Amino acid sequence: MQITTAFCRNEVMLELAKITNTAKLKPTTADFVASLKLGTSKEGIFPTIVVEVERAGSIDQSVSIFSPGIQAVRGVAKELSKKCNFLIVLSEANLILEFGKDIDRENFIFIDELTTLEAEKYLAALGLELSQNEIKYVLDSIGSNPATLRSMQEWVQRGKAIHAFVEGRLANARQDLVAFPHKKILKALKDHPEGVSPEYFDNQCDRGVDLSCPKDVGKTMKESNAITYRPESDKYEMISHRHVVALRSYDLKK
């Protein structure tokens, strides 16, 4: 099922009701459980519900650390945790900051960029014929995010040069660095590209924000998607490989 960050609880329940054909204007979790039992032919089956969450509203509305859609689906998932699993797929890495740390009922899985071998197979599947030097240039410069590689394939199909595509993506990454307000975090990540723990900043404040608090830092992400926070490793990291590359030559004194 698909929802947005603007969904309320009843809208989430209505989407769930579609899965089990529950015909009610205000379905409850009890209705959903009853429908699951009717639709399950074998005992002991534990269904998994996949929920895709897309950002809703303008960028100015994205600063809420408690988007109703995410909080609604989390609440429903917890209520149903003994009846089914929920796999909540976030469209943006930084939406993870809207989650708390419920370590007993929630696990975080970060989907990283493709490996070199995976990227080569994906490019071949797209029908994009590149030399090994070209593949290395692309992956070293802007990484191997599947969506980026697909955009590059479409770019090349229009007869445009790969170099121009790569430079355009790096220029976008540099703009994100300029827009990101907390240069102390960028400085730390430039020195430690593998990532830094929030504790690294020892409660330092920047522009009134405690850099040791990922949720507080997350509120400023409306200005730039330059970094992300990885709860499973408790680290700030650059949000993509191209941002890592752009940061190497970025002048933090500007």
Secondary structure by P-SEA (a helix, b strand, c coil): ccccccccaaaaaaaaaaaaccccccccaaaaaaaaaaacccccbbbbbbbbbbbccccccccccccaaaaaaaaaaaaacccbbbbbbbcccccccccccccccbbbbbbccccaaaaaaaaaaacccccaaaaaaaaacccccaaaaaaaaaaaaacccaaaaaaaaaaaaaaaaaacccaaaaaaaaaccccccccccccccccccccccaaaaaaaccccccccccccccccccccaaaaaaaacccccc
